[in-house]
Amino acid sequence: SQMPHGRMPLPSFWKMVEDTLQQSDAQLRTFCQTFETVMPSSVTEPLNPAEERKVLSLVSKHGADKLYQVTRNISGSKDLDLTLQRGQIVALLQSVDTKGNTSRWLVDAGGPRGFVPAEKLQPY
């Protein structure tokens, strides 16, 4: 009862709480996007022997200039999307999807081929 909102009708109080949470969520999303832009995650994880063999295979098939490393975990949500772990190496096949979208790239993950978000890849 001593709080400034203590005398506020309950529906108005819950509306205020909901608005505050939505505003905080928007601020957090903006912060995360800004942080990822300003401080791109660097991937410097050593490769295990199986991953090294896969990299050598990708180099022989596609060339070293086509190799990219996954900077953040990717969960495929659409048909033909791949699910990849941070640090994995892939080879770029096309820098566009079937609808001309340049934010989704077609990659070879050393066996499976599919689409991944371009912003989650960095040249290897």
NORQUI-V846771 format. One record per backbone hydrogen bond with DSSP energy under -1.0 kcal/mol. NH is the residue of the N-H (numbers start at 1). CO is the residue of the C=O. If there is no record, write none. Layout:
NH,CO + NH,CO
This chain:
6,3 + 8,5 + 13,9 + 14,10 + 15,11 + 16,12 + 17,13 + 18,14 + 19,15 + 20,16 + 21,17 + 22,18 + 23,19 + 24,20 + 25,21 + 26,22 + 27,23 + 28,24 + 29,25 + 30,26 + 31,27 + 32,28 + 33,29 + 34,30 + 35,31 + 36,32 + 37,33 + 38,34 + 39,35 + 52,48 + 53,49 + 54,50 + 55,51 + 56,52 + 57,53 + 58,54 + 59,55 + 60,56 + 61,57 + 62,58 + 63,59 + 66,63 + 67,64 + 68,90 + 69,122 + 70,88 + 71,120 + 74,84 + 81,78 + 82,115 + 84,74 + 87,70 + 88,85 + 90,68 + 91,108 + 92,66 + 93,106 + 94,106 + 97,101 + 100,97 + 105,116 + 106,94 + 107,114 + 108,91 + 109,112 + 114,107 + 115,80 + 116,105 + 118,103 + 120,117 + 121,118 + 122,69 + 124,67
